[in-house]
Amino acid sequence: MKRILTLCLFAAFAHGASAQSAPPHAAGRPVHTYSIVARDPATGELGVAVQSHWFSVGSIVTWAESGVGAIATQSFVEPSYGPLGLGLMRNGKSAPDALKALLAADEGRDVRQVAFIDAQGRVAAHTGSKCIIAAGHHTGKEFSVQANLMEKATVWPAMARAFESAAGDLTDRLFAALEAAEREGGDIRGRQSAAILVVKGKSSGQPWADRIVDLRVEDHPDPIGEIKRLVKVNRAYNHMNVGDVCAAGKDWDCATREYSAAEHILPEMVEFVFWHAATLAANGRVEESLPLFKKVFAKEPIWAALVGRLPHSELLPNDPKLIERIKAQAGGRAGSP
């Protein structure tokens, strides 16, 4: 186990990867699971998704970098395959060549299960001969599915069929594969945690801005269902963020469209409506904002108490008449100031 870390670090240095990117070594950690790595040919997005009966599976299995590739490393997991594999691909190695180099240096390759995909859609996967059965993988056009310790050997073929036939964006298609695995029996031990990581096809130089979806469910009786719920919330907040950018540029049609999209996805989230209204009021569109404020205050009156605090942070004009007019939409239901 120590030999792979030493030799992989050497390989990474030879190809420009950073030693500090390697995570702490976890010897013999058995993360038996099913996962998928894939690229969307239309957008170039790269993604990896996983489910396992193991706590916090996403902390060691899922790896992706915009413009570089995505990796799943599982079974008796060697976490360094993640950062070292991305380092090799970042510096010009194809997914097959990068995986081959790391496997060659790993004395524990027989208990590993790993899949790589690079930014060009080239795929490589490995299922060690000593992975606990049922174990195997299937590589297709710009994706790979892999599983071990499954109830039956039909799990990964079912994942492949589901991914290939699914509609929607890359996130939707990754979930289709995970759900197919569950329908086919999944991990023989049951369910516990899940993760999904999707990044943009081209790097902006700002990694935090290149992560489209980066979510983990550490411990839950229905980890796939819970992470799907979180993806829905994530999409709503992404629309809010775009709306804020549009509002800053005074593109009100765009801002209204994005805020409305967020509100449509999560109609129960009154905070979205509140900030939509506050942004309109702050930019002179008071008449448009008042019905929205009224809607918010009718559901959760406490938001009216926040209105008077916003001028201090320049989120509303320092205009007492405007503030009182907005608060009046609460109809006497305002919370404490």
C-alpha positions in Angstrom: 0.0 0.0 0.0 2.8 2.4 0.8 4.5 1.6 -2.5 1.6 3.0 -4.6 1.7 6.3 -2.8 5.5 6.6 -3.3 5.5 5.6 -6.9 2.4 7.6 -7.8 3.9 10.7 -6.3 7.0 10.1 -8.4 4.8 9.7 -11.5 2.9 12.8 -10.6 6.0 14.9 -10.2 7.3 13.6 -13.5 4.2 14.9 -15.2 3.7 18.1 -13.3 1.1 17.1 -10.6 1.4 18.6 -7.1 2.4 16.4 -4.2 0.2 18.5 -1.9 -2.9 17.5 -3.8 -2.6 13.9 -2.5 -5.0 13.1 0.3 -4.0 11.3 3.5 -3.5 7.6 2.8 -6.3 5.3 3.9 -5.0 1.7 3.9 -7.5 -1.0 3.2 -10.7 1.1 3.4 -13.4 -1.1 1.8 -15.8 1.2 -0.1 -17.8 -1.4 -2.0 -20.2 0.6 -4.2 -21.5 1.5 -7.7 -20.6 4.6 -9.6 -20.5 6.3 -13.0 -18.1 8.7 -14.7 -19.3 10.5 -17.8 -18.9 13.4 -20.2 -21.7 15.3 -21.9 -20.7 15.5 -25.6 -22.9 18.6 -26.1 -21.6 20.7 -23.3 -18.3 19.1 -22.4 -19.5 18.8 -18.8 -17.7 16.1 -16.8 -19.3 14.2 -13.9 -19.1 11.4 -11.4 -21.8 10.0 -9.2 -21.8 7.2 -6.6 -23.8 5.4 -3.9 -22.5 3.0 -1.3 -23.3 1.3 2.0 -20.4 3.3 3.5 -20.3 6.5 5.5 -19.3 9.7 3.5 -18.5 7.8 0.2 -18.2 11.1 -1.7 -15.2 12.2 0.4 -12.9 9.6 -1.2 -14.6 8.2 -4.3 -15.6 11.2 -6.4 -13.0 13.5 -8.2 -13.4 15.9 -11.1 -11.8 19.0 -12.5 -13.1 21.3 -15.2 -11.3 20.8 -18.5 -9.4 17.8 -17.2 -11.5 14.8 -16.3 -13.5 12.8 -13.7 -12.5 9.8 -11.6 -14.2 7.2 -9.4 -11.9 5.2 -7.1 -13.5 2.5 -5.0 -13.5 -1.1 -3.8 -10.5 -1.3 -1.4 -10.1 2.3 -2.2 -6.8 4.1 -2.8 -7.8 7.8 -2.6 -4.6 9.0 -4.3 -5.9 7.7 -7.7 -8.1 10.9 -7.6 -5.7 13.8 -7.3 -2.8 11.9 -9.0 -5.0 10.8 -11.9 -6.3 14.3 -12.5 -2.7 15.6 -12.3 -1.6 13.2 -15.0 -4.6 14.1 -17.3 -4.1 17.8 -16.6 -0.6 17.5 -18.0 -1.6 15.7 -21.2 -2.0 12.0 -20.4 -5.2 10.4 -21.8 -7.5 8.7 -19.3 -6.3 5.2 -20.4 -2.6 6.2 -20.2 -3.1 7.8 -16.8 -5.0 4.9 -15.3 -2.4 2.4 -16.8 0.4 4.3 -15.2 -1.1 4.4 -11.7 -2.1 0.7 -11.9 1.4 -0.3 -12.8 2.7 1.3 -9.7 0.0 -0.2 -7.4 0.8 -3.5 -5.7 -2.9 -3.5 -4.5 -4.3 -3.3 -8.0 -6.1 -6.6 -7.7 -8.5 -5.2 -5.1 -9.0 -1.8 -6.7 -11.9 -0.6 -8.9 -11.2 2.6 -10.7 -12.7 4.5 -13.7 -11.2 7.6 -15.5 -12.7 9.9 -18.2 -10.8 12.8 -19.7 -12.0 16.1 -21.2 -11.9 14.5 -24.7 -14.3 11.7 -23.6 -11.7 9.0 -23.6 -12.6 6.3 -21.0 -10.7 3.7 -19.0 -11.8 1.4 -16.2 -10.3 -1.4 -14.1 -11.9 -4.0 -11.9 -9.3 -5.9 -9.9 -9.5 -9.7 -10.0 -10.0 -9.8 -6.2 -12.8 -7.3 -5.9 -15.7 -8.8 -4.0 -18.2 -10.3 -6.3 -20.5 -9.4 -8.0 -18.1 -6.9 -9.5 -17.5 -5.5 -12.9 -17.6 -2.5 -15.2 -18.9 -1.5 -18.6 -17.4 1.3 -20.7 -19.4 3.0 -23.4 -19.2 6.2 -25.5 -17.9 8.8 -23.1 -19.0 7.0 -19.9 -18.1 4.1 -17.6 -20.2 2.3 -15.0 -18.6 0.1 -12.3 -19.8 -1.8 -9.3 -18.6 -4.3 -6.7 -20.2 -6.3 -3.8 -23.5 -6.1 -5.7 -26.5 -8.3 -5.2 -26.1 -9.5 -8.7 -24.0 -9.1 -11.9 -26.8 -7.3 -13.8 -26.3 -4.0 -11.9 -23.7 -2.3 -14.0 -25.3 -3.4 -17.4 -28.5 -1.9 -16.1 -26.7 1.3 -15.2 -25.2 1.5 -18.7 -28.6 1.0 -20.4 -30.2 3.7 -18.2 -27.5 6.2 -18.9 -27.5 5.7 -22.6 -31.3 6.0 -22.9 -31.9 8.8 -20.4 -33.0 12.3 -21.4 -32.0 15.6 -19.7 -28.7 17.1 -18.8 -25.6 15.2 -17.5 -26.9 15.4 -13.9 -30.2 13.8 -14.8 -28.5 11.1 -16.8 -26.1 10.3 -13.9 -29.0 9.9 -11.6 -30.7 7.6 -14.1 -27.8 5.3 -13.8 -27.8 5.3 -10.0 -31.5 4.7 -9.9 -31.2 1.8 -12.3 -28.6 0.2 -10.0 -31.0 0.4 -7.1 -33.8 -1.1 -9.1 -31.5 -4.0 -10.0 -30.6 -4.7 -6.4 -27.7 -2.4 -5.8 -25.2 -2.9 -3.0 -26.0 -6.3 -1.3 -25.6 -4.6 2.1 -28.0 -1.8 1.4 -27.7 2.0 1.2 -26.0 4.7 3.2 -24.4 7.6 1.4 -24.2 9.1 -2.1 -22.4 11.9 -3.9 -22.5 13.7 -7.3 -19.9 16.1 -8.7 -20.4 17.8 -12.1 -18.0 20.4 -13.5 -18.0 22.6 -16.6 -16.3 21.4 -19.8 -13.8 24.3 -19.9 -12.0 25.8 -16.9 -12.6 29.4 -16.1 -9.5 29.5 -13.8 -11.9 29.7 -10.8 -12.6 26.1 -9.6 -15.4 27.2 -7.3 -17.2 28.7 -10.2 -16.7 25.6 -12.4 -18.6 23.3 -10.1 -22.1 23.0 -11.4 -23.1 20.4 -8.8 -21.1 19.4 -5.8 -23.3 17.6 -3.3 -22.9 14.8 -0.8 -25.2 12.9 1.5 -23.1 11.3 4.2 -25.6 9.1 6.0 -29.2 8.6 5.1 -31.8 5.8 4.7 -32.5 6.9 1.1 -29.3 8.7 0.0 -30.2 8.8 -3.7 -33.6 10.3 -3.0 -32.1 12.8 -0.6 -29.3 13.9 -3.0 -31.9 14.3 -5.8 -33.8 16.7 -3.5 -30.6 18.6 -2.9 -29.9 18.9 -6.6 -33.4 20.5 -7.0 -32.5 23.0 -4.3 -29.1 23.6 -5.9 -30.7 24.3 -9.3 -33.0 26.9 -7.7 -30.1 28.7 -6.0 -28.2 28.7 -9.3 -31.1 30.6 -10.9 -31.0 33.0 -8.0 -27.3 33.6 -8.5 -27.7 34.3 -12.2 -30.7 36.6 -11.4 -28.4 38.6 -9.1 -25.8 39.0 -11.8 -28.6 40.1 -14.2 -29.9 42.6 -11.7 -26.4 44.0 -11.1 -26.3 44.7 -14.8 -29.8 46.2 -14.8 -31.0 43.5 -17.2 -34.5 43.3 -15.6 -36.0 40.9 -18.1 -33.2 38.4 -17.4 -33.4 39.0 -13.6 -37.1 38.5 -13.5 -36.8 35.3 -15.6 -34.1 33.8 -13.4 -35.8 34.7 -10.1 -39.1 33.4 -11.4 -37.4 30.1 -12.4 -36.0 29.7 -8.9 -39.4 30.4 -7.4 -41.0 27.9 -9.7 -38.5 25.1 -8.7 -39.0 25.8 -5.0 -42.3 27.6 -4.5 -42.1 27.0 -0.7 -38.9 29.1 -0.4 -40.3 32.5 0.4 -36.8 33.9 0.8 -36.4 33.8 -3.0 -39.5 36.0 -3.5 -38.2 38.4 -0.8 -34.9 39.0 -2.4 -36.5 39.3 -5.8 -38.7 42.0 -4.4 -35.9 43.8 -2.5 -33.8 43.9 -5.7 -36.6 45.4 -7.7 -37.3 48.0 -5.0 -33.6 48.9 -4.6 -33.5 49.7 -8.3 -36.6 51.9 -8.5 -39.1 49.3 -9.6 -41.2 49.7 -6.4 -44.6 49.1 -7.9 -43.4 45.7 -9.2 -41.9 44.8 -5.8 -44.9 45.5 -3.6 -47.1 42.5 -4.6 -44.1 40.3 -4.1 -43.4 41.7 -0.6 -47.1 41.2 0.2 -46.9 37.6 -0.9 -43.9 37.0 1.4 -45.3 38.8 4.4 -48.6 36.8 4.1 -46.7 33.6 4.4 -43.9 34.5 6.9 -44.5 37.9 8.5 -41.1 38.0 10.1 -39.6 39.1 6.8 -41.2 42.5 7.2 -38.9 43.0 10.2 -35.9 42.6 8.0 -36.8 45.4 5.7 -35.7 48.2 8.0 -32.3 46.7 8.3 -31.5 46.7 4.6 -30.7 50.4 4.1 -27.7 50.0 6.5 -26.2 47.5 4.1 -27.3 49.5 1.0 -29.6 46.8 -0.1 -32.5 49.3 0.0 -32.5 53.1 -0.3 -32.3 55.0 2.9 -35.8 56.3 2.4 -38.2 56.1 5.4 -41.2 56.6 3.3 -40.2 53.7 1.0 -39.5 51.4 4.0 -42.9 52.2 5.6 -44.6 51.6 2.3 -43.0 48.2 2.0 -43.7 47.3 5.6 -47.3 48.2 5.1 -47.7 45.2 2.8 -47.6 43.1 5.9 -50.9 44.5 7.0 -50.0 44.6 10.7 -48.5 41.1 10.6 -44.8 42.3 10.8 -42.5 40.6 13.3 -40.3 42.4 15.7 -38.1 45.2 14.2 
